[in-house]
Structure formats: C-alpha cells, structure tokens
Amino acid sequence: MDELFEAFEHLAEWPGSGHTRRDLTQRDVRFWPVRSYLVVYREKAPLQIVAILHGARDIPSIIGND
C-alpha cells in the first residue's frame, strides 16, 4: 500500500512520468508500474487515478477503447 501511495504522490508532482500504451487502449490515459500492478491515470489537472490493475489482468477489456 505504501508503494502505491508513494506512486500517487510522485504522479501528482510529475504527471508526465508515466507512459501511454496504445497496445492496450486508445484512451487518453497513462500507465505507471508499481510492482506487478499498473496505475492507470489521466494527467489532466487535477490528476485522476482511473484504475489500479494487476498486470496479469486483461487490461484492454477492462479499460476499453471508447
């Protein structure tokens, strides 16, 4: 849990730190890895956490492309 909250603080300070994953979704979101999880977020102010997903999940079907 602490590592996730550290990631949230980092992303709030440096929202462009993550990366896009066009192989997973066309949505305007970025991804930041924390151990075996992916923090999915929008970098617009204020930063918005969209999801925290285990990397083994079927991310495209969860996030979608709408």
N, C-alpha and C positions, 0 to 999 in steps of 0.2 A: 504494500500500500504506500509506504513512504516513497518508493521509487516513482510511483505514478504521480503522487503529488509534487515531487521534485520536477518531473517532466512537465506538469501543468504550469508550474512557476516559470520554468525555462521557456516554454512556448509563449506564455503571456509576455515575457520580456523580449523574446526573439521569435515572433510568429512565422517568419520565413524559414525557420530551421528545418522543418520537415520537407517532404518531397511528395510530388504528385505521383500517382500510379495509374496511368492510362490503361495499363493492362488489367486493372481491377475495376475502374469506374471512370466515367467521363464527367462525373460531378466535380464541382469546384471545391474539392477538399484536399487536404494534405495528410500525410501519414508520418507518425513518429514512433519508432520501435522502443518498447520497454520490455526487456527480457523476451518472452515468447508472445507478447501482446503487441497490438498496434493501436495507438491512439489516433483516431480519425477526427480531424478538426477543420474548421473554417477559420482562416486567418483574418477575416474582417473584424474591425473593432466593434464591440469587444470580441475577443477570441471566443469561439463556440466549440465545445467538445461535442462531436456528433455521436461517437461511439468508442468503446474500448473493446476490442475483439481479439480473441486468441488467434494467432497466426495460422492455425490448422483449420479454422472455420472456412466455409465457402463465402468469402468476403464479397465477391460480385453479386451473389444472390441476396445477401443481407443489405448491402449499400444500394444496389440497383444503379441504373443509368438514367433515370428520369430527370 
